[in-house]
Structures are given as structure tokens and as C-alpha cells.
Amino acid sequence: VVYDIFPTVAHLAGADISPDMNIEGVDFWPVFSGKKLDERVLYWRVPGQMAVRKGDWKLVHLGKTPDDGVDELYNLAHDPYEKQNVASQNPQKSELKSELRRQFAMDNSHRIDDGA
């Protein structure tokens, strides 16, 4: 992920990243020596659609806000091509929906109003 480049390069250069810098990425250099990174949430948003992924689960939301629109849920371990939406029969949806709302709120709090 692009956010991980800065922390990784900083580590390789021997630089410390202060917590007050609020960097979202992580140093992924340990992956090259066979270690696993801690599980984390991935979030992305484009006009009219947003998604959150945690582990094998991905929630895709079609709508402008997390509470307006339609949810699709996929287990990527069993369905890597996202062919079978299992949102209606899976309790995993509520945890990911809460995470989607949290990420959306953080995303909006970081946006700069350009007056448009």
C-alpha cells in the first residue's frame, strides 16, 4: 500500500517517526525476512462506492455514505473474484459495517473544504 512506503523508507534510513506525525502506514520491511504484519483494516473510497477489508472479509458499499446505499459482503478466501455476495446471511457484516462508518468519519474529518 502506498501509505507504507514512507514508514518503510524511514526505517531503512534509520529515522524515527514521531507518533504526533499521525502516519497511517506501517514499516513493511519485516515481510522481506519472512515475518507477518499484524492484521489491519484496509479502506478505500471512490465516488459512489467505498469498501473496507479485514482479513478474508471485504465489505463493499454502493452509496455516498455508509448509511445510504447497498452493502455487498465477500469472503475473499473462498470467493477471490467476488462472485457471491453473502451479506444477507453473514454476521461478519455488522463488524465491518461499523468499521466502514468509523473509517468514513475519519476520512471526512481529514478532508479540506475547498469552498466548492
Backbone bond lengths (Angstrom), bond angles and torsions (degrees), N, CA, C in turn:
res aa  C-N    CA-C-N  psi(-1)  N-CA   C-N-CA  omega(-1)  CA-C   N-CA-C  phi
1 V - - - 1.444 - - 1.530 108.09 -
2 V 1.301 117.26 144.17 1.462 123.13 -176.92 1.527 111.82 -57.60
3 Y 1.337 117.14 -38.22 1.458 120.92 -178.82 1.526 112.35 -60.94
4 D 1.318 117.41 -20.43 1.456 121.70 -176.62 1.527 113.42 -84.58
5 I 1.301 117.64 -13.05 1.467 120.03 -176.38 1.529 111.11 -65.12
6 F 1.327 117.94 -47.82 1.464 120.64 -177.95 1.531 112.21 -59.82
7 P 1.339 119.62 -50.69 1.462 118.84 179.84 1.531 113.02 -62.21
8 T 1.328 117.29 -34.04 1.456 120.67 179.94 1.524 110.89 -69.59
9 V 1.312 116.90 -45.75 1.469 120.77 178.75 1.528 110.24 -65.27
10 A 1.315 117.32 -39.51 1.472 120.52 177.21 1.521 110.30 -60.44
11 H 1.318 117.53 -43.22 1.474 121.27 177.93 1.525 110.53 -60.60
12 L 1.328 116.99 -47.21 1.467 121.04 -178.17 1.527 111.58 -64.16
13 A 1.326 116.32 -30.33 1.464 120.66 178.94 1.532 112.08 -84.56
14 G 1.335 117.42 -5.95 1.454 121.42 -179.31 1.519 113.90 80.70
15 A 1.315 117.12 16.29 1.464 121.05 -179.02 1.528 110.36 -90.97
16 D 1.314 115.91 143.70 1.462 120.97 174.55 1.520 109.43 -91.73
17 I 1.319 114.99 144.30 1.462 120.40 176.07 1.515 107.07 -106.42
18 S 1.301 115.92 118.64 1.460 121.64 -179.78 1.529 110.13 -70.91
19 P 1.335 118.39 139.06 1.463 120.85 178.29 1.535 113.30 -58.46
20 D 1.340 117.53 -28.35 1.461 119.20 -179.55 1.535 112.54 -72.73
21 M 1.334 117.08 -6.14 1.470 120.31 175.03 1.535 111.28 -76.12
22 N 1.328 117.12 -16.32 1.466 122.70 176.14 1.533 112.18 53.95
23 I 1.327 116.21 50.67 1.458 122.32 179.41 1.530 109.00 -81.87
24 E 1.328 117.26 128.75 1.462 121.21 -178.59 1.522 113.12 -79.60
25 G 1.302 118.33 -29.54 1.462 121.40 -174.37 1.516 113.20 -78.11
26 V 1.334 114.33 173.41 1.462 121.32 178.22 1.525 109.38 -129.30
27 D 1.310 115.16 156.18 1.455 121.79 175.09 1.525 107.99 -72.18
28 F 1.321 117.49 114.19 1.452 119.67 -178.70 1.528 113.15 -99.15
29 W 1.334 117.86 10.46 1.456 121.11 179.30 1.537 112.84 -56.70
30 P 1.331 120.24 -38.00 1.472 119.51 179.81 1.535 114.03 -57.49
31 V 1.327 117.92 -23.52 1.464 120.90 178.88 1.521 110.94 -61.28
32 F 1.336 117.05 -32.95 1.457 121.14 -178.65 1.525 112.85 -70.53
33 S 1.328 116.46 -15.86 1.468 119.49 176.27 1.528 111.28 -104.96
34 G 1.327 116.97 16.86 1.453 121.47 174.05 1.511 116.02 91.12
35 K 1.315 118.57 1.05 1.467 120.82 179.20 1.520 109.83 -83.76
36 K 1.339 115.50 155.67 1.456 120.97 176.39 1.519 109.60 -100.24
37 L 1.310 115.84 144.18 1.462 121.27 173.61 1.523 109.06 -80.78
38 D 1.315 116.45 155.30 1.453 120.55 174.08 1.528 108.85 -62.49
39 E 1.329 115.14 146.72 1.457 119.05 177.38 1.524 109.30 -62.77
40 R 1.304 116.00 139.99 1.450 120.20 178.41 1.503 110.50 -141.39
41 V 1.299 114.19 167.17 1.459 121.39 -179.55 1.524 108.74 -92.79
42 L 1.317 115.91 133.63 1.458 121.90 173.48 1.524 107.57 -108.60
43 Y 1.324 116.13 136.99 1.460 121.92 -177.68 1.510 108.65 -136.20
44 W 1.301 116.83 139.64 1.453 120.47 172.89 1.517 109.36 -148.82
45 R 1.319 113.44 159.13 1.463 119.99 -174.68 1.520 109.53 -149.65
46 V 1.312 114.93 133.57 1.458 123.10 173.37 1.528 105.82 -130.81
47 P 1.316 118.99 164.77 1.465 119.35 -178.88 1.535 112.00 -53.44
48 G 1.323 115.29 122.91 1.450 121.17 176.64 1.518 116.31 82.02
49 Q 1.324 117.64 0.53 1.462 120.39 -178.64 1.521 110.05 -154.26
50 M 1.322 115.60 144.15 1.457 121.65 174.47 1.516 107.99 -145.28
51 A 1.326 116.13 160.83 1.461 119.45 -179.26 1.515 109.71 -151.67
52 V 1.320 114.14 156.55 1.447 121.58 175.62 1.530 106.97 -138.61
53 R 1.330 115.61 138.99 1.462 120.86 178.71 1.520 109.04 -128.09
54 K 1.327 114.09 135.53 1.459 121.05 175.44 1.515 106.66 -141.52
55 G 1.324 115.62 117.85 1.462 119.64 -177.29 1.514 110.45 61.90
56 D 1.328 115.89 -130.01 1.460 121.14 -178.65 1.523 113.32 -84.06
57 W 1.328 117.22 -5.96 1.461 120.87 -172.67 1.525 112.66 -102.15
58 K 1.322 115.48 138.08 1.461 121.77 177.94 1.521 108.98 -132.59
59 L 1.323 115.73 124.69 1.460 122.38 175.30 1.522 107.74 -105.36
60 V 1.308 116.62 121.17 1.457 123.25 176.59 1.524 106.24 -107.82
61 H 1.323 115.85 128.84 1.462 120.10 179.48 1.519 108.51 -117.78
62 L 1.327 115.38 124.43 1.458 121.95 178.05 1.519 107.85 -99.32
63 G 1.319 116.09 102.81 1.455 122.12 -178.07 1.522 109.90 164.96
64 K 1.331 115.82 167.98 1.464 120.89 -177.67 1.523 113.20 -80.95
65 T 1.330 117.37 -27.32 1.462 121.83 176.61 1.525 107.86 -131.39
66 P 1.321 118.30 160.52 1.465 120.08 -179.02 1.525 114.30 -61.05
67 D 1.331 117.52 -22.60 1.458 119.97 -177.17 1.519 113.84 -102.84
68 D 1.307 117.15 5.88 1.456 121.75 179.76 1.523 107.72 -128.97
69 G 1.316 117.24 106.31 1.454 119.96 -179.98 1.514 112.15 139.22
70 V 1.317 115.70 -156.98 1.464 123.46 -173.82 1.524 109.67 -125.65
71 D 1.344 115.86 139.44 1.463 121.86 177.82 1.517 111.08 -101.24
72 E 1.329 114.81 144.04 1.455 122.31 170.51 1.521 106.67 -127.62
73 L 1.321 117.51 137.47 1.457 122.58 -178.30 1.523 109.27 -125.29
74 Y 1.336 115.34 133.93 1.458 120.55 -178.65 1.523 110.26 -132.51
75 N 1.321 115.94 141.25 1.455 122.08 170.61 1.519 105.62 -98.87
76 L 1.325 116.31 103.21 1.460 120.82 -172.32 1.522 113.11 -69.71
77 A 1.329 118.00 -20.92 1.465 120.33 176.70 1.533 110.46 -68.09
78 H 1.327 116.60 -35.75 1.464 121.37 -178.99 1.522 112.92 -99.39
79 D 1.319 116.60 -18.92 1.463 121.60 -174.36 1.530 110.19 -142.34
80 P 1.329 117.46 68.87 1.473 119.94 -174.80 1.522 114.59 -64.88
81 Y 1.323 117.76 -18.23 1.462 120.52 -179.43 1.527 112.33 -98.39
82 E 1.329 116.13 7.81 1.464 122.73 175.55 1.530 111.79 52.72
83 K 1.309 115.12 54.74 1.460 121.39 179.68 1.527 112.32 -96.08
84 Q 1.361 117.22 -25.64 1.464 120.22 -174.40 1.525 110.88 -118.73
85 N 1.313 115.53 104.81 1.464 122.54 177.57 1.530 108.04 -74.45
86 V 1.338 117.19 117.36 1.467 121.27 -178.14 1.534 111.60 -110.85
87 A 1.315 117.64 22.74 1.469 121.80 -176.76 1.518 112.68 -60.75
88 S 1.318 117.93 -38.54 1.463 120.06 -174.20 1.522 113.23 -72.47
89 Q 1.328 119.09 -22.01 1.452 119.84 -176.36 1.519 113.84 -118.71
90 N 1.340 118.06 21.60 1.450 117.59 -176.01 1.519 112.97 -132.80
91 P 1.340 117.44 125.88 1.463 120.99 179.31 1.534 113.63 -71.13
92 Q 1.307 117.95 -14.84 1.468 121.78 178.26 1.531 110.30 -59.88
93 K 1.305 116.72 -23.75 1.459 121.82 -177.13 1.528 112.05 -59.11
94 S 1.334 118.58 -41.02 1.464 120.28 -175.02 1.530 111.64 -65.57
95 E 1.329 118.08 -39.58 1.469 120.61 177.57 1.523 110.87 -64.17
96 L 1.315 116.66 -44.90 1.461 120.11 179.96 1.525 111.53 -69.32
97 K 1.323 117.44 -33.87 1.473 120.77 178.38 1.521 109.89 -64.56
98 S 1.340 116.83 -41.55 1.465 120.48 176.62 1.523 110.61 -62.11
99 E 1.317 116.01 -41.64 1.471 120.45 178.54 1.523 110.58 -65.48
100 L 1.322 117.71 -39.39 1.462 121.48 177.95 1.522 110.58 -61.18
101 R 1.330 116.93 -43.88 1.466 120.71 177.63 1.530 110.80 -61.56
102 R 1.330 116.75 -42.88 1.468 121.07 -179.39 1.530 110.67 -63.65
103 Q 1.318 116.98 -46.12 1.464 121.36 -179.76 1.527 111.02 -64.98
104 F 1.321 117.02 -40.90 1.463 121.99 179.28 1.529 110.18 -61.57
105 A 1.337 116.54 -43.57 1.468 120.68 178.99 1.529 110.64 -63.54
106 M 1.344 117.38 -42.93 1.469 120.07 177.86 1.524 110.73 -64.27
107 D 1.318 116.40 -40.90 1.462 121.52 179.27 1.525 110.37 -60.46
108 N 1.321 116.67 -44.82 1.468 120.62 -179.94 1.520 111.92 -68.79
109 S 1.320 118.70 -31.92 1.469 120.96 -179.64 1.521 111.34 -71.40
110 H 1.338 117.98 -20.21 1.466 121.99 179.26 1.525 113.40 -93.55
111 R 1.304 117.21 -10.15 1.467 120.34 -178.11 1.525 110.95 -73.76
112 I 1.294 115.02 143.96 1.462 121.60 176.86 1.519 108.53 -99.14
113 D 1.296 116.65 126.96 1.461 121.01 179.13 1.529 108.11 -75.03
114 D 1.323 115.78 117.09 1.471 119.27 -177.79 1.519 112.66 -91.43
115 G 1.340 116.49 6.39 1.455 120.50 176.99 1.507 114.31 81.67
116 A 1.322 116.50 0.88 1.476 119.68 -178.63 1.510 110.83 -82.14
